[in-house]
């Protein structure tokens, strides 16, 4: 193999490895974004439920105070 052919082969390998790395990095970023969105949605739902329960408790207490 002459140096020109070796250089072309080397460049092709570098391009392949770089493209594979970029594809995997993109897949990891997408998965991380999906996981983040799921966790964020769960957290928001939990907080909504907590706040709703807190307000229901306050409302019940205020209704009792008004009846007294």
PDB file with one MODEL, atoms N, CA, C and O in Angstrom:
MODEL        1
ATOM      1  N   UNK A   1       0.856  -1.164   0.000  1.00  0.00           N
ATOM      2  CA  UNK A   1       0.000   0.000   0.000  1.00  0.00           C
ATOM      3  C   UNK A   1       0.905   1.232   0.000  1.00  0.00           C
ATOM      4  O   UNK A   1       1.780   1.383   0.853  1.00  0.00           O
ATOM      5  N   UNK A   2       0.676   2.090  -0.963  1.00  0.00           N
ATOM      6  CA  UNK A   2       1.492   3.308  -1.017  1.00  0.00           C
ATOM      7  C   UNK A   2       0.947   4.349  -0.032  1.00  0.00           C
ATOM      8  O   UNK A   2      -0.127   4.163   0.541  1.00  0.00           O
ATOM      9  N   UNK A   3       1.680   5.429   0.157  1.00  0.00           N
ATOM     10  CA  UNK A   3       1.310   6.417   1.173  1.00  0.00           C
ATOM     11  C   UNK A   3       0.004   7.124   0.839  1.00  0.00           C
ATOM     12  O   UNK A   3      -0.737   7.495   1.749  1.00  0.00           O
ATOM     13  N   UNK A   4      -0.298   7.321  -0.445  1.00  0.00           N
ATOM     14  CA  UNK A   4      -1.542   7.982  -0.838  1.00  0.00           C
ATOM     15  C   UNK A   4      -2.741   7.119  -0.453  1.00  0.00           C
ATOM     16  O   UNK A   4      -3.718   7.618   0.105  1.00  0.00           O
ATOM     17  N   UNK A   5      -2.663   5.846  -0.748  1.00  0.00           N
ATOM     18  CA  UNK A   5      -3.753   4.930  -0.418  1.00  0.00           C
ATOM     19  C   UNK A   5      -3.910   4.818   1.101  1.00  0.00           C
ATOM     20  O   UNK A   5      -5.026   4.789   1.619  1.00  0.00           O
ATOM     21  N   UNK A   6      -2.793   4.756   1.793  1.00  0.00           N
ATOM     22  CA  UNK A   6      -2.847   4.669   3.254  1.00  0.00           C
ATOM     23  C   UNK A   6      -3.478   5.935   3.838  1.00  0.00           C
ATOM     24  O   UNK A   6      -4.262   5.864   4.785  1.00  0.00           O
ATOM     25  N   UNK A   7      -3.135   7.080   3.275  1.00  0.00           N
ATOM     26  CA  UNK A   7      -3.696   8.342   3.762  1.00  0.00           C
ATOM     27  C   UNK A   7      -5.209   8.386   3.524  1.00  0.00           C
ATOM     28  O   UNK A   7      -5.960   8.826   4.395  1.00  0.00           O
ATOM     29  N   UNK A   8      -5.659   7.931   2.348  1.00  0.00           N
ATOM     30  CA  UNK A   8      -7.099   7.904   2.047  1.00  0.00           C
ATOM     31  C   UNK A   8      -7.820   6.967   3.007  1.00  0.00           C
ATOM     32  O   UNK A   8      -8.887   7.291   3.528  1.00  0.00           O
ATOM     33  N   UNK A   9      -7.226   5.814   3.231  1.00  0.00           N
ATOM     34  CA  UNK A   9      -7.834   4.850   4.146  1.00  0.00           C
ATOM     35  C   UNK A   9      -7.924   5.444   5.554  1.00  0.00           C
ATOM     36  O   UNK A   9      -8.941   5.297   6.232  1.00  0.00           O
ATOM     37  N   UNK A  10      -6.889   6.095   5.974  1.00  0.00           N
ATOM     38  CA  UNK A  10      -6.841   6.732   7.288  1.00  0.00           C
ATOM     39  C   UNK A  10      -7.911   7.813   7.398  1.00  0.00           C
ATOM     40  O   UNK A  10      -8.606   7.893   8.411  1.00  0.00           O
ATOM     41  N   UNK A  11      -8.049   8.635   6.378  1.00  0.00           N
ATOM     42  CA  UNK A  11      -9.055   9.699   6.384  1.00  0.00           C
ATOM     43  C   UNK A  11     -10.471   9.125   6.408  1.00  0.00           C
ATOM     44  O   UNK A  11     -11.350   9.662   7.081  1.00  0.00           O
ATOM     45  N   UNK A  12     -10.688   8.032   5.672  1.00  0.00           N
ATOM     46  CA  UNK A  12     -12.008   7.398   5.678  1.00  0.00           C
ATOM     47  C   UNK A  12     -12.340   6.864   7.066  1.00  0.00           C
ATOM     48  O   UNK A  12     -13.469   6.999   7.537  1.00  0.00           O
ATOM     49  N   UNK A  13     -11.354   6.258   7.714  1.00  0.00           N
ATOM     50  CA  UNK A  13     -11.578   5.740   9.062  1.00  0.00           C
ATOM     51  C   UNK A  13     -11.897   6.879  10.022  1.00  0.00           C
ATOM     52  O   UNK A  13     -12.783   6.748  10.866  1.00  0.00           O
ATOM     53  N   UNK A  14     -11.192   7.981   9.904  1.00  0.00           N
ATOM     54  CA  UNK A  14     -11.438   9.134  10.772  1.00  0.00           C
ATOM     55  C   UNK A  14     -12.846   9.681  10.544  1.00  0.00           C
ATOM     56  O   UNK A  14     -13.552   9.991  11.503  1.00  0.00           O
ATOM     57  N   UNK A  15     -13.259   9.801   9.278  1.00  0.00           N
ATOM     58  CA  UNK A  15     -14.603  10.291   8.972  1.00  0.00           C
ATOM     59  C   UNK A  15     -15.663   9.355   9.544  1.00  0.00           C
ATOM     60  O   UNK A  15     -16.654   9.813  10.113  1.00  0.00           O
ATOM     61  N   UNK A  16     -15.459   8.047   9.396  1.00  0.00           N
ATOM     62  CA  UNK A  16     -16.410   7.065   9.902  1.00  0.00           C
ATOM     63  C   UNK A  16     -16.519   7.156  11.425  1.00  0.00           C
ATOM     64  O   UNK A  16     -17.622   7.198  11.970  1.00  0.00           O
ATOM     65  N   UNK A  17     -15.382   7.185  12.103  1.00  0.00           N
ATOM     66  CA  UNK A  17     -15.384   7.243  13.566  1.00  0.00           C
ATOM     67  C   UNK A  17     -16.027   8.536  14.051  1.00  0.00           C
ATOM     68  O   UNK A  17     -16.791   8.528  15.016  1.00  0.00           O
ATOM     69  N   UNK A  18     -15.722   9.642  13.389  1.00  0.00           N
ATOM     70  CA  UNK A  18     -16.304  10.927  13.764  1.00  0.00           C
ATOM     71  C   UNK A  18     -17.812  10.922  13.564  1.00  0.00           C
ATOM     72  O   UNK A  18     -18.555  11.393  14.424  1.00  0.00           O
ATOM     73  N   UNK A  19     -18.268  10.393  12.438  1.00  0.00           N
ATOM     74  CA  UNK A  19     -19.713  10.371  12.186  1.00  0.00           C
ATOM     75  C   UNK A  19     -20.424   9.465  13.176  1.00  0.00           C
ATOM     76  O   UNK A  19     -21.511   9.798  13.649  1.00  0.00           O
ATOM     77  N   UNK A  20     -19.828   8.326  13.496  1.00  0.00           N
ATOM     78  CA  UNK A  20     -20.436   7.423  14.478  1.00  0.00           C
ATOM     79  C   UNK A  20     -20.497   8.095  15.850  1.00  0.00           C
ATOM     80  O   UNK A  20     -21.500   7.986  16.555  1.00  0.00           O
ATOM     81  N   UNK A  21     -19.437   8.778  16.219  1.00  0.00           N
ATOM     82  CA  UNK A  21     -19.418   9.489  17.502  1.00  0.00           C
ATOM     83  C   UNK A  21     -20.475  10.578  17.553  1.00  0.00           C
ATOM     84  O   UNK A  21     -21.153  10.743  18.567  1.00  0.00           O
ATOM     85  N   UNK A  22     -20.618  11.320  16.465  1.00  0.00           N
ATOM     86  CA  UNK A  22     -21.628  12.378  16.425  1.00  0.00           C
ATOM     87  C   UNK A  22     -23.035  11.803  16.514  1.00  0.00           C
ATOM     88  O   UNK A  22     -23.894  12.357  17.200  1.00  0.00           O
ATOM     89  N   UNK A  23     -23.273  10.690  15.820  1.00  0.00           N
ATOM     90  CA  UNK A  23     -24.595  10.053  15.866  1.00  0.00           C
ATOM     91  C   UNK A  23     -24.917   9.569  17.277  1.00  0.00           C
ATOM     92  O   UNK A  23     -26.031   9.755  17.766  1.00  0.00           O
ATOM     93  N   UNK A  24     -23.942   8.950  17.923  1.00  0.00           N
ATOM     94  CA  UNK A  24     -24.180   8.456  19.278  1.00  0.00           C
ATOM     95  C   UNK A  24     -24.372   9.610  20.253  1.00  0.00           C
ATOM     96  O   UNK A  24     -25.210   9.530  21.152  1.00  0.00           O
ATOM     97  N   UNK A  25     -23.602  10.681  20.084  1.00  0.00           N
ATOM     98  CA  UNK A  25     -23.760  11.850  20.953  1.00  0.00           C
ATOM     99  C   UNK A  25     -25.149  12.456  20.780  1.00  0.00           C
ATOM    100  O   UNK A  25     -25.780  12.854  21.759  1.00  0.00           O
ATOM    101  N   UNK A  26     -25.620  12.529  19.556  1.00  0.00           N
ATOM    102  CA  UNK A  26     -26.955  13.061  19.296  1.00  0.00           C
ATOM    103  C   UNK A  26     -28.025  12.177  19.934  1.00  0.00           C
ATOM    104  O   UNK A  26     -28.980  12.681  20.525  1.00  0.00           O
ATOM    105  N   UNK A  27     -27.864  10.861  19.814  1.00  0.00           N
ATOM    106  CA  UNK A  27     -28.825   9.939  20.418  1.00  0.00           C
ATOM    107  C   UNK A  27     -28.837  10.095  21.938  1.00  0.00           C
ATOM    108  O   UNK A  27     -29.900  10.054  22.558  1.00  0.00           O
ATOM    109  N   UNK A  28     -27.679  10.271  22.529  1.00  0.00           N
ATOM    110  CA  UNK A  28     -27.594  10.449  23.979  1.00  0.00           C
ATOM    111  C   UNK A  28     -28.257  11.758  24.387  1.00  0.00           C
ATOM    112  O   UNK A  28     -28.970  11.806  25.389  1.00  0.00           O
ATOM    113  N   UNK A  29     -28.028  12.817  23.620  1.00  0.00           N
ATOM    114  CA  UNK A  29     -28.668  14.104  23.925  1.00  0.00           C
ATOM    115  C   UNK A  29     -30.185  14.002  23.843  1.00  0.00           C
ATOM    116  O   UNK A  29     -30.897  14.521  24.702  1.00  0.00           O
ATOM    117  N   UNK A  30     -30.678  13.323  22.797  1.00  0.00           N
ATOM    118  CA  UNK A  30     -32.134  13.171  22.655  1.00  0.00           C
ATOM    119  C   UNK A  30     -32.710  12.389  23.822  1.00  0.00           C
ATOM    120  O   UNK A  30     -33.743  12.766  24.376  1.00  0.00           O
ATOM    121  N   UNK A  31     -32.044  11.295  24.200  1.00  0.00           N
ATOM    122  CA  UNK A  31     -32.528  10.487  25.309  1.00  0.00           C
ATOM    123  C   UNK A  31     -32.501  11.275  26.611  1.00  0.00           C
ATOM    124  O   UNK A  31     -33.427  11.181  27.417  1.00  0.00           O
ATOM    125  N   UNK A  32     -31.454  12.044  26.817  1.00  0.00           N
ATOM    126  CA  UNK A  32     -31.355  12.857  28.027  1.00  0.00           C
ATOM    127  C   UNK A  32     -32.468  13.903  28.067  1.00  0.00           C
ATOM    128  O   UNK A  32     -33.053  14.145  29.123  1.00  0.00           O
ATOM    129  N   UNK A  33     -32.762  14.523  26.928  1.00  0.00           N
ATOM    130  CA  UNK A  33     -33.834  15.515  26.869  1.00  0.00           C
ATOM    131  C   UNK A  33     -35.190  14.867  27.158  1.00  0.00           C
ATOM    132  O   UNK A  33     -36.010  15.440  27.877  1.00  0.00           O
ATOM    133  N   UNK A  34     -35.429  13.677  26.603  1.00  0.00           N
ATOM    134  CA  UNK A  34     -36.687  12.969  26.869  1.00  0.00           C
ATOM    135  C   UNK A  34     -36.809  12.616  28.348  1.00  0.00           C
ATOM    136  O   UNK A  34     -37.867  12.801  28.950  1.00  0.00           O
ATOM    137  N   UNK A  35     -35.727  12.108  28.928  1.00  0.00           N
ATOM    138  CA  UNK A  35     -35.742  11.766  30.350  1.00  0.00           C
ATOM    139  C   UNK A  35     -35.990  13.006  31.203  1.00  0.00           C
ATOM    140  O   UNK A  35     -36.747  12.961  32.173  1.00  0.00           O
ATOM    141  N   UNK A  36     -35.348  14.111  30.837  1.00  0.00           N
ATOM    142  CA  UNK A  36     -35.540  15.356  31.575  1.00  0.00           C
ATOM    143  C   UNK A  36     -36.998  15.798  31.518  1.00  0.00           C
ATOM    144  O   UNK A  36     -37.571  16.182  32.537  1.00  0.00           O
ATOM    145  N   UNK A  37     -37.594  15.747  30.336  1.00  0.00           N
ATOM    146  CA  UNK A  37     -38.986  16.175  30.192  1.00  0.00           C
ATOM    147  C   UNK A  37     -39.919  15.288  31.011  1.00  0.00           C
ATOM    148  O   UNK A  37     -40.866  15.782  31.623  1.00  0.00           O
ATOM    149  N   UNK A  38     -39.657  13.975  31.025  1.00  0.00           N
ATOM    150  CA  UNK A  38     -40.486  13.061  31.815  1.00  0.00           C
ATOM    151  C   UNK A  38     -40.368  13.373  33.301  1.00  0.00           C
ATOM    152  O   UNK A  38     -41.377  13.459  34.001  1.00  0.00           O
ATOM    153  N   UNK A  39     -39.147  13.542  33.779  1.00  0.00           N
ATOM    154  CA  UNK A  39     -38.932  13.839  35.190  1.00  0.00           C
ATOM    155  C   UNK A  39     -39.549  15.181  35.568  1.00  0.00           C
ATOM    156  O   UNK A  39     -40.131  15.322  36.644  1.00  0.00           O
ATOM    157  N   UNK A  40     -39.420  16.158  34.686  1.00  0.00           N
ATOM    158  CA  UNK A  40     -39.995  17.482  34.948  1.00  0.00           C
ATOM    159  C   UNK A  40     -41.513  17.385  35.051  1.00  0.00           C
ATOM    160  O   UNK A  40     -42.117  17.974  35.947  1.00  0.00           O
ATOM    161  N   UNK A  41     -42.123  16.646  34.139  1.00  0.00           N
ATOM    162  CA  UNK A  41     -43.577  16.488  34.160  1.00  0.00           C
ATOM    163  C   UNK A  41     -44.027  15.785  35.444  1.00  0.00           C
ATOM    164  O   UNK A  41     -45.030  16.169  36.046  1.00  0.00           O
ATOM    165  N   UNK A  42     -43.289  14.763  35.858  1.00  0.00           N
ATOM    166  CA  UNK A  42     -43.633  14.067  37.102  1.00  0.00           C
ATOM    167  C   UNK A  42     -43.536  15.014  38.294  1.00  0.00           C
ATOM    168  O   UNK A  42     -44.418  15.037  39.153  1.00  0.00           O
ATOM    169  N   UNK A  43     -42.469  15.787  38.338  1.00  0.00           N
ATOM    170  CA  UNK A  43     -42.277  16.722  39.446  1.00  0.00           C
ATOM    171  C   UNK A  43     -43.401  17.748  39.488  1.00  0.00           C
ATOM    172  O   UNK A  43     -43.926  18.056  40.558  1.00  0.00           O
ATOM    173  N   UNK A  44     -43.768  18.275  38.332  1.00  0.00           N
ATOM    174  CA  UNK A  44     -44.838  19.269  38.261  1.00  0.00           C
ATOM    175  C   UNK A  44     -46.156  18.667  38.722  1.00  0.00           C
ATOM    176  O   UNK A  44     -46.902  19.308  39.462  1.00  0.00           O
ATOM    177  N   UNK A  45     -46.454  17.442  38.294  1.00  0.00           N
ATOM    178  CA  UNK A  45     -47.687  16.777  38.718  1.00  0.00           C
ATOM    179  C   UNK A  45     -47.709  16.569  40.230  1.00  0.00           C
ATOM    180  O   UNK A  45     -48.733  16.782  40.878  1.00  0.00           O
ATOM    181  N   UNK A  46     -46.574  16.151  40.784  1.00  0.00           N
ATOM    182  CA  UNK A  46     -46.508  15.940  42.233  1.00  0.00           C
ATOM    183  C   UNK A  46     -46.738  17.245  42.982  1.00  0.00           C
ATOM    184  O   UNK A  46     -47.461  17.279  43.978  1.00  0.00           O
ATOM    185  N   UNK A  47     -46.128  18.306  42.506  1.00  0.00           N
ATOM    186  CA  UNK A  47     -46.290  19.600  43.171  1.00  0.00           C
ATOM    187  C   UNK A  47     -47.722  20.112  43.041  1.00  0.00           C
ATOM    188  O   UNK A  47     -48.257  20.699  43.982  1.00  0.00           O
ATOM    189  N   UNK A  48     -48.344  19.897  41.885  1.00  0.00           N
ATOM    190  CA  UNK A  48     -49.744  20.305  41.717  1.00  0.00           C
ATOM    191  C   UNK A  48     -50.627  19.579  42.717  1.00  0.00           C
ATOM    192  O   UNK A  48     -51.494  20.185  43.347  1.00  0.00           O
ATOM    193  N   UNK A  49     -50.404  18.276  42.861  1.00  0.00           N
ATOM    194  CA  UNK A  49     -51.209  17.488  43.793  1.00  0.00           C
ATOM    195  C   UNK A  49     -50.978  17.941  45.228  1.00  0.00           C
ATOM    196  O   UNK A  49     -51.920  18.024  46.016  1.00  0.00           O
ATOM    197  N   UNK A  50     -49.720  18.234  45.567  1.00  0.00           N
ATOM    198  CA  UNK A  50     -49.402  18.680  46.919  1.00  0.00           C
ATOM    199  C   UNK A  50     -50.083  20.019  47.217  1.00  0.00           C
ATOM    200  O   UNK A  50     -50.676  20.199  48.281  1.00  0.00           O
ATOM    201  N   UNK A  51     -49.993  20.942  46.278  1.00  0.00           N
ATOM    202  CA  UNK A  51     -50.597  22.268  46.468  1.00  0.00           C
ATOM    203  C   UNK A  51     -52.114  22.163  46.532  1.00  0.00           C
ATOM    204  O   UNK A  51     -52.756  22.828  47.345  1.00  0.00           O
ATOM    205  N   UNK A  52     -52.680  21.328  45.676  1.00  0.00           N
ATOM    206  CA  UNK A  52     -54.131  21.138  45.679  1.00  0.00           C
ATOM    207  C   UNK A  52     -54.595  20.576  47.020  1.00  0.00           C
ATOM    208  O   UNK A  52     -55.598  21.031  47.569  1.00  0.00           O
ATOM    209  N   UNK A  53     -53.881  19.600  47.542  1.00  0.00           N
ATOM    210  CA  UNK A  53     -54.234  19.016  48.842  1.00  0.00           C
ATOM    211  C   UNK A  53     -54.112  20.058  49.949  1.00  0.00           C
ATOM    212  O   UNK A  53     -54.942  20.110  50.856  1.00  0.00           O
ATOM    213  N   UNK A  54     -53.082  20.879  49.870  1.00  0.00           N
ATOM    214  CA  UNK A  54     -52.883  21.931  50.868  1.00  0.00           C
ATOM    215  C   UNK A  54     -54.038  22.930  50.841  1.00  0.00           C
ATOM    216  O   UNK A  54     -54.534  23.335  51.892  1.00  0.00           O
ATOM    217  N   UNK A  55     -54.462  23.325  49.654  1.00  0.00           N
ATOM    218  CA  UNK A  55     -55.573  24.273  49.543  1.00  0.00           C
ATOM    219  C   UNK A  55     -56.895  23.650  49.998  1.00  0.00           C
ATOM    220  O   UNK A  55     -57.721  24.329  50.609  1.00  0.00           O
ATOM    221  N   UNK A  56     -57.097  22.375  49.708  1.00  0.00           N
ATOM    222  CA  UNK A  56     -58.319  21.708  50.177  1.00  0.00           C
ATOM    223  C   UNK A  56     -58.361  21.679  51.700  1.00  0.00           C
ATOM    224  O   UNK A  56     -59.410  21.889  52.308  1.00  0.00           O
ATOM    225  N   UNK A  57     -57.213  21.418  52.303  1.00  0.00           N
ATOM    226  CA  UNK A  57     -57.143  21.409  53.765  1.00  0.00           C
ATOM    227  C   UNK A  57     -57.443  22.787  54.324  1.00  0.00           C
ATOM    228  O   UNK A  57     -58.215  22.919  55.274  1.00  0.00           O
ATOM    229  N   UNK A  58     -56.845  23.803  53.749  1.00  0.00           N
ATOM    230  CA  UNK A  58     -57.096  25.178  54.196  1.00  0.00           C
ATOM    231  C   UNK A  58     -58.562  25.548  54.017  1.00  0.00           C
ATOM    232  O   UNK A  58     -59.160  26.179  54.888  1.00  0.00           O
ATOM    233  N   UNK A  59     -59.133  25.157  52.894  1.00  0.00           N
ATOM    234  CA  UNK A  59     -60.534  25.464  52.627  1.00  0.00           C
ATOM    235  C   UNK A  59     -61.427  24.793  53.666  1.00  0.00           C
ATOM    236  O   UNK A  59     -62.361  25.410  54.179  1.00  0.00           O
ATOM    237  N   UNK A  60     -61.141  23.545  53.973  1.00  0.00           N
ATOM    238  CA  UNK A  60     -61.936  22.837  54.976  1.00  0.00           C
ATOM    239  C   UNK A  60     -61.798  23.511  56.333  1.00  0.00           C
ATOM    240  O   UNK A  60     -62.784  23.647  57.057  1.00  0.00           O
ATOM    241  N   UNK A  61     -60.602  23.930  56.683  1.00  0.00           N
ATOM    242  CA  UNK A  61     -60.393  24.614  57.962  1.00  0.00           C
ATOM    243  C   UNK A  61     -61.136  25.950  57.997  1.00  0.00           C
ATOM    244  O   UNK A  61     -61.742  26.299  59.010  1.00  0.00           O
ATOM    245  N   UNK A  62     -61.090  26.695  56.892  1.00  0.00           N
ATOM    246  CA  UNK A  62     -61.789  27.979  56.835  1.00  0.00           C
ATOM    247  C   UNK A  62     -63.293  27.790  56.897  1.00  0.00           C
ATOM    248  O   UNK A  62     -63.983  28.603  57.513  1.00  0.00           O
ATOM    249  N   UNK A  63     -63.823  26.745  56.278  1.00  0.00           N
ATOM    250  CA  UNK A  63     -65.260  26.480  56.348  1.00  0.00           C
ATOM    251  C   UNK A  63     -65.683  26.171  57.779  1.00  0.00           C
ATOM    252  O   UNK A  63     -66.747  26.593  58.232  1.00  0.00           O
ATOM    253  N   UNK A  64     -64.825  25.423  58.486  1.00  0.00           N
ATOM    254  CA  UNK A  64     -65.130  25.104  59.879  1.00  0.00           C
ATOM    255  C   UNK A  64     -65.124  26.372  60.717  1.00  0.00           C
ATOM    256  O   UNK A  64     -65.989  26.560  61.572  1.00  0.00           O
ATOM    257  N   UNK A  65     -64.144  27.248  60.471  1.00  0.00           N
ATOM    258  CA  UNK A  65     -64.083  28.509  61.232  1.00  0.00           C
ATOM    259  C   UNK A  65     -65.292  29.370  60.967  1.00  0.00           C
ATOM    260  O   UNK A  65     -65.807  30.018  61.878  1.00  0.00           O
ATOM    261  N   UNK A  66     -65.763  29.387  59.708  1.00  0.00           N
ATOM    262  CA  UNK A  66     -66.946  30.183  59.387  1.00  0.00           C
ATOM    263  C   UNK A  66     -68.199  29.633  60.064  1.00  0.00           C
ATOM    264  O   UNK A  66     -69.079  30.399  60.456  1.00  0.00           O
ATOM    265  N   UNK A  67     -68.284  28.320  60.202  1.00  0.00           N
ATOM    266  CA  UNK A  67     -69.456  27.734  60.840  1.00  0.00           C
ATOM    267  C   UNK A  67     -69.481  28.017  62.336  1.00  0.00           C
ATOM    268  O   UNK A  67     -70.539  28.089  62.961  1.00  0.00           O
ATOM    269  N   UNK A  68     -68.278  28.176  62.890  1.00  0.00           N
ATOM    270  CA  UNK A  68     -68.197  28.482  64.330  1.00  0.00           C
ATOM    271  C   UNK A  68     -68.546  29.927  64.517  1.00  0.00           C
ATOM    272  O   UNK A  68     -68.548  30.421  65.644  1.00  0.00           O
TER     273      UNK A  68
ENDMDL
END
